[in-house]
Amino acid sequence: FPFDHPREECGVVGVYSPGTEASRVAFFGLFALQHRGQESAGIAAADGHQLNVHTDMGLVTQIFRERDFLPLSGEFAIGHTRYSTTGTSQLCNAQPLVVEGLAGKLALAHNGNIINASQLKVQLKEQWGCRFNSTTDSEVIAHQLVNAPGNSWEERMFHCMRTLEGAFSLVAMTEDTVLAARDPLGIRPLCIGKMGEGWIIASESCALDHLGAKYLRDVSPGEVIVLDRDGMRSAVRKESTKSRAMCIFEHIYFARPDSVLDGTLVYSARQEMGAQLAREHPVDADLVIGIPDSSTAAAVGYARESGIPYSDGLIKNRYVGRTFIEPEQRLRDLGVRQKFNPLTEVIKGQRLVVVDDSIVRGTTTPHVIRVLRRAGAKEIHIRVCAPPIKFPCYMGVDMADQSELIAANKTVEEIRAMANADSLGFLSIEGLLRVSKGEQGGFCDACFTGNYPVPVQLQLGKLVLESET
């Protein structure tokens, strides 16, 4: 059955590590960010004189062997692990991408989605004769940046940022400099860490923790970071807006629970979502379980607030993921049983509250309920930590088209009946924003409300930038 969660975005790292092979640091940073993408990965490295890159399809540990680090020498590196949202899943779209232009040679890795990429691509071809080798909006950013006017990389980056519409957290690198930037609304996350005499930029703080780096702060919306042999420096555009629109799904689902976003531990935020769910949708039940692993913290929060005991009820097969082996029809029909196995002795005869993080297409929920009923559950009450998803995302999250979003086409009662649940409750938008406010506040909730932080052309459906080369 099709996926029933928002699909992962991408993870990026940028490293300046004097006295150490930065590519190895980038490798372990990417290893911690694979929950954000498992289709392809790559690392570019530089030693002050030359820049080399290695990319391939698959997981980080499948792509990199000891021999692959030999050409990736130097104290500068950037890395990327990818799930495709713009551009198809193929090797030409693996990042970092390397381009050349007026300012020289540049490698770039990007998390997000540029909604005006098609227009910019035409302009770059006409003005500079740029040739494109991929179908991603990331290559558009790279050409835009390397050909931007300015006497410094900060000036070029600010000029580039003024032309980009959409979401981006990116890292870029020349032969002797690492750059990082976050879009003016802060839609995608990016943070800064310190490790010895070096610096690390990463999509999430969990990557810094695995490297033993000290988390310093998030990159501010609209901020440009430069790492070179003089250290780290920061610049912010004078005209930068104070409005913020971080993707709310970072707190709900995307980020690892041990990451810190805007001063808030994601695990704690998810516990509060579960507690708010219990306040909004109470029910008489015997046991609270979560859909592992992304809903575990919320299930714990629901249990604590409601006073209903929490227990594991489904065990996740942690080795289910991307596979190139197509199961025969008999095995394919087992559906969710390949991913979750019920604890029958725990579930049998119990009235269950089952906490999930989101329902997108509504394809998985009926299978989960069927598994639980076969295990002997007496009642099943589904509680969802996200409001009903009614609108597609244009900011770098694969949410499916609106015609495929079940909440855009069915009422809550119709979804409950289709799933064969005894009751169904979604967290309200107001409740979600209340418990997810963090230190800064300001979230993009367009997938629930249709209020996009930047103008989009809804009639285009799912935006896809296709190569014309």
C-alpha positions in Angstrom: 0.0 0.0 0.0 1.3 3.6 -0.6 3.1 5.5 2.2 0.8 7.1 4.8 3.2 9.6 6.3 4.8 12.8 5.0 8.0 11.6 3.4 11.4 12.6 4.7 13.1 15.7 3.3 16.9 15.9 3.2 19.7 16.3 5.7 22.8 18.5 5.2 26.1 19.0 7.0 28.9 21.5 6.6 32.3 21.1 8.3 35.4 23.1 8.9 37.8 20.8 10.8 41.4 22.0 10.9 43.8 19.1 11.4 41.2 16.5 10.6 39.8 15.0 7.4 36.5 16.9 7.3 34.9 14.3 5.0 35.0 11.8 7.8 33.3 14.2 10.2 30.7 14.8 7.5 30.1 11.1 7.1 29.2 10.6 10.7 27.0 13.7 10.6 25.1 12.3 7.7 24.9 8.9 9.5 22.9 10.7 12.2 20.6 12.4 9.7 19.5 9.4 7.6 15.9 9.6 9.0 15.6 12.7 6.7 16.4 10.7 3.5 17.7 7.4 2.4 17.6 7.5 -1.4 21.1 8.9 -2.1 24.0 10.6 -0.3 27.2 12.3 -1.0 30.2 14.3 0.4 32.3 17.0 -1.2 35.6 17.9 0.3 38.3 20.6 -0.3 41.8 21.2 0.9 42.3 24.9 0.0 43.3 24.1 -3.6 41.0 21.5 -5.1 37.4 20.3 -4.6 36.3 16.6 -5.0 32.9 14.9 -4.6 31.6 11.4 -4.2 27.9 10.6 -4.5 25.8 7.5 -5.0 22.4 5.9 -4.5 21.5 4.2 -1.3 22.3 4.6 2.4 25.4 6.4 3.7 26.9 3.2 4.9 26.4 1.6 1.5 27.9 4.4 -0.4 31.1 5.1 1.5 34.0 2.7 2.0 37.5 3.4 3.2 38.8 3.8 -0.4 36.1 6.5 -1.1 37.7 8.9 1.4 41.1 8.9 -0.3 40.2 11.7 -2.8 38.1 13.5 -0.2 41.0 15.1 1.6 41.0 18.4 3.3 39.6 20.4 6.2 36.5 21.6 4.5 33.5 19.4 3.6 29.8 19.4 3.0 27.4 16.4 2.9 23.9 15.5 1.9 21.5 12.6 2.4 18.4 12.8 0.2 14.8 12.1 -0.2 13.6 13.5 -3.5 10.8 16.1 -3.4 11.8 18.0 -6.5 13.6 15.9 -9.1 13.4 12.2 -9.6 15.3 9.6 -7.6 18.4 9.0 -9.8 22.1 9.4 -9.5 22.3 12.7 -11.5 20.2 14.3 -8.7 22.4 13.0 -5.8 24.0 15.8 -3.9 26.3 17.7 -3.3 26.1 19.1 -6.9 29.2 20.8 -8.3 28.9 23.7 -10.8 31.2 26.3 -12.2 30.5 30.0 -12.9 31.7 33.5 -12.6 32.9 33.1 -9.0 34.6 29.8 -9.7 33.8 26.2 -8.7 31.1 25.5 -6.1 29.5 22.5 -4.5 26.1 22.8 -2.9 23.6 20.7 -0.9 20.1 21.8 -0.2 17.1 20.9 2.0 13.8 22.4 0.9 11.9 23.4 -2.3 12.2 26.4 -4.5 8.9 27.1 -6.1 10.1 29.6 -8.7 13.0 27.3 -9.8 11.5 26.8 -13.4 11.6 30.6 -14.1 15.1 31.0 -12.6 16.3 28.1 -14.7 15.2 29.8 -17.9 16.8 33.0 -16.9 20.1 31.3 -16.0 20.2 29.6 -19.4 19.5 32.8 -21.3 21.7 35.1 -19.3 24.7 32.9 -18.5 24.3 29.9 -20.8 24.1 27.6 -17.8 23.9 23.9 -18.5 21.9 21.7 -16.2 22.8 18.0 -15.5 20.0 17.3 -13.0 16.3 17.8 -12.5 16.5 19.4 -9.1 15.9 22.9 -7.9 19.2 22.6 -6.0 21.2 22.9 -9.2 19.3 26.1 -9.9 20.4 27.5 -6.6 24.0 26.5 -7.2 24.1 28.2 -10.6 22.3 31.3 -9.2 24.8 31.6 -6.4 28.0 31.0 -8.3 27.0 33.6 -10.9 25.5 36.2 -8.5 27.1 39.7 -8.3 29.1 40.7 -5.3 32.6 41.0 -3.9 32.2 38.4 -1.2 30.3 35.1 -0.7 28.0 36.9 1.8 27.0 39.4 -0.9 26.5 36.7 -3.5 24.4 34.7 -1.1 22.2 37.6 -0.1 21.7 38.4 -3.8 20.8 34.8 -4.5 18.4 34.7 -1.5 16.5 37.7 -2.8 15.7 35.7 -6.0 14.6 32.5 -4.3 11.0 31.8 -3.4 10.3 28.9 -1.1 12.2 26.9 1.5 15.9 26.3 1.8 18.5 25.4 4.3 21.7 24.9 2.4 25.4 24.4 2.7 27.9 25.2 -0.1 31.6 25.0 -0.5 34.5 26.4 -2.6 38.1 25.2 -2.4 38.7 27.1 0.9 35.3 28.1 2.3 32.1 26.6 3.6 28.9 28.6 3.4 25.5 28.0 5.0 22.2 29.8 4.7 18.6 29.5 5.9 15.6 31.0 4.2 14.2 34.2 5.6 11.2 32.4 7.1 13.2 29.6 8.7 11.0 26.9 7.1 13.7 24.2 7.2 15.9 23.7 10.3 19.7 24.4 10.5 22.0 24.7 13.5 25.6 25.5 14.4 28.0 23.5 16.6 31.6 23.8 17.8 34.0 20.9 17.8 37.5 21.7 19.0 39.0 24.3 16.7 36.4 23.6 14.1 32.8 24.3 13.3 29.9 22.1 12.1 26.6 23.1 10.4 23.8 20.5 10.4 20.1 20.1 9.8 19.5 18.9 13.3 21.4 19.0 16.6 21.4 15.2 17.0 24.1 15.2 14.3 26.3 17.4 16.6 25.6 15.2 19.6 26.9 12.1 17.7 30.1 14.0 16.8 30.7 15.2 20.3 30.2 18.8 19.1 28.7 21.5 21.3 25.4 22.8 20.1 25.6 26.6 20.0 22.4 27.8 18.4 20.1 27.6 15.3 21.0 29.5 12.2 18.7 32.4 12.2 16.2 32.9 9.4 17.8 34.8 6.6 21.3 34.4 8.1 24.4 33.5 6.2 27.3 31.7 7.9 30.8 31.6 6.5 33.5 29.1 7.7 37.1 29.4 6.6 40.6 29.5 8.1 39.8 32.7 9.9 37.0 31.0 11.8 33.3 31.6 11.6 31.5 34.8 10.7 27.8 35.6 10.4 25.8 38.1 8.3 22.1 39.0 8.2 20.4 41.1 5.6 19.2 44.4 6.9 15.8 43.9 5.2 15.3 40.5 6.8 11.8 40.0 8.1 11.1 38.9 11.7 8.3 36.7 10.5 8.9 32.9 11.0 7.3 29.9 9.5 9.2 26.7 10.5 7.5 23.6 9.2 5.4 22.3 12.0 6.0 18.7 10.9 9.6 19.0 12.1 8.1 18.9 15.6 5.4 16.3 14.7 7.4 13.8 12.7 10.5 14.7 10.8 13.1 15.6 13.4 14.6 13.0 15.6 13.2 13.2 19.2 16.6 13.9 20.6 17.1 17.1 18.5 16.5 20.6 19.7 14.5 23.0 17.5 14.2 26.6 18.4 15.2 25.8 22.0 12.7 23.0 22.4 13.6 19.3 22.7 11.5 17.5 20.1 10.7 14.6 22.5 9.2 17.1 25.0 7.2 18.8 22.3 5.7 15.4 21.2 4.8 14.5 24.8 2.9 17.8 25.1 1.1 17.0 21.8 0.0 13.7 23.3 -1.1 15.4 26.5 -3.1 18.0 24.5 -4.7 15.1 22.6 -5.8 13.6 25.9 -7.4 16.9 26.9 -9.2 17.4 23.6 -10.2 13.8 23.0 -10.6 11.8 26.2 -11.9 8.2 26.2 -12.5 5.4 28.6 -9.8 2.8 27.8 -7.4 0.3 29.4 -4.2 0.9 27.6 -2.4 3.6 25.5 0.0 2.4 22.8 1.9 4.4 20.1 2.7 3.5 16.5 6.4 3.1 16.8 8.7 4.9 16.7 7.6 8.4 15.8 4.5 8.3 18.0 6.0 6.9 21.2 6.6 10.2 22.9 3.1 11.4 22.2 1.6 8.2 23.5 3.5 8.6 26.7 2.2 12.2 27.0 -1.4 11.0 26.4 -1.0 8.3 29.0 0.3 10.6 31.6 -2.4 13.2 31.1 -5.2 10.7 30.9 -4.0 8.4 33.7 -4.4 5.4 31.4 -1.4 3.1 31.5 1.1 3.1 28.7 2.6 0.0 27.1 4.3 -1.1 23.9 1.7 -2.8 21.8 3.4 -3.0 18.4 7.0 -4.0 17.8 8.6 -2.4 14.7 10.8 -4.3 12.4 13.7 -1.8 12.3 15.1 -3.4 9.1 12.1 -2.6 7.0 13.1 0.2 4.6 14.0 0.7 1.0 14.6 -2.6 -0.8 15.2 -3.4 -4.4 13.7 -6.9 -4.0 10.0 -6.9 -5.0 8.0 -9.3 -2.8 5.7 -11.7 -4.6 2.0 -10.9 -4.3 1.3 -13.3 -1.4 3.9 -11.5 0.7 2.9 -8.1 -0.4 -0.6 -8.7 0.8 0.7 -9.1 4.3 1.0 -5.3 4.2 1.6 -3.8 7.6 2.6 -7.1 9.2 6.0 -6.7 7.5 6.6 -3.6 9.5 4.7 -4.1 12.8 4.1 -7.2 15.0 1.5 -7.0 17.8 2.2 -8.1 21.4 -0.9 -10.3 21.6 -0.7 -11.0 25.3 -0.6 -7.3 26.0 -3.4 -6.3 23.6 -5.9 -9.1 24.0 -9.1 -8.1 25.6 -8.0 -4.5 26.0 -9.6 -1.2 25.1 -6.8 0.6 23.3 -5.9 4.2 22.6 -3.6 4.1 19.6 -1.6 7.3 19.1 -0.3 8.1 15.6 1.6 11.2 14.4 -0.4 11.8 11.2 -2.7 10.4 8.6 -2.0 11.4 5.1 -3.6 9.0 2.6 -5.4 6.8 5.1 -3.8 3.7 3.7 -1.9 2.4 6.7 -4.4 3.0 9.5 -7.0 0.3 8.4 -4.1 -2.2 8.2 -2.9 -1.4 11.7 -6.4 -1.6 13.2 -6.9 -5.0 11.4 -3.7 -6.3 13.0 -4.7 -5.1 16.4 -8.2 -6.6 16.2 -6.7 -10.0 15.1 -4.5 -9.8 18.2 -7.7 -9.5 20.3 -8.1 -5.8 21.0 -11.6 -5.2 22.4 -11.8 -1.5 21.3 -9.5 0.7 19.2 -9.6 4.5 19.6 -7.2 6.3 17.2 -5.7 9.6 18.3 -3.7 11.6 15.9 -1.1 14.2 16.9 -1.6 16.3 13.7 -4.7 18.0 12.6 -6.4 16.7 9.4 -4.0 17.2 6.4 -6.1 18.9 3.7 -3.5 20.7 1.5 -0.3 19.6 -0.3 3.1 21.0 0.6 5.2 23.1 -1.7 8.1 23.7 0.7 10.0 20.4 0.4 7.8 17.8 2.0 6.2 15.0 -0.1 2.6 15.1 1.2 0.9 13.7 -2.0 -1.6 15.5 -4.2 -4.7 17.0 -2.7 -6.8 14.4 -4.4 -4.9 11.7 -2.5 -5.2 13.4 1.0 -8.0 11.6 2.8 -8.9 14.5 5.1 -9.4 16.7 2.0 -12.0 14.4 0.7 -13.7 12.7 3.7 -15.1 13.8 7.0 -13.6 12.6 10.3 -16.5 10.2 10.7 -16.0 8.9 7.2 -12.3 8.3 7.9 -13.2 6.5 11.2 -15.7 4.2 9.4 -13.3 3.4 6.6 -10.5 2.5 9.1 -13.0 0.5 11.3 -11.9 2.4 14.5 -14.2 2.7 17.5 -13.4 6.4 17.6 -11.1 8.9 15.9 -9.7 12.2 17.1 -7.3 14.7 15.6 -5.4 17.3 17.5 -6.7 20.8 16.8 -4.6 23.3 15.0 -4.9 25.7 18.0 -3.8 22.9 20.4 -0.9 21.9 18.2 0.4 25.5 17.9 -0.1 26.1 21.6 2.1 23.2 22.7 4.7 23.6 19.9 5.5 27.3 20.3 9.1 26.8 21.3 11.2 29.9 22.1 10.6 31.7 18.9 7.1 30.6 17.7 5.9 31.0 14.2 5.1 27.9 12.1 4.0 27.0 8.7 0.7 25.1 9.0 -0.3 25.3 5.4 -1.0 21.6 5.1 -3.8 22.0 7.6 -5.1 25.5 6.7 -4.0 26.2 3.1 -2.4 29.5 4.3 1.0 29.2 2.6 3.9 31.4 3.9 4.8 32.3 0.3 2.6 32.6 -2.8 2.0 29.3 -4.6 0.1 28.4 -7.7 -2.3 25.7 -6.5 -3.4 24.8 -9.9 0.0 23.4 -10.7 -0.6 20.5 -8.3 2.6 18.9 -7.3 5.5 21.1 -8.5 8.2 19.1 -10.4 11.1 20.7 -12.1 12.1 18.6 -15.1 15.4 18.9 -16.9 15.4 20.4 -20.4 18.8 19.1 -21.3 
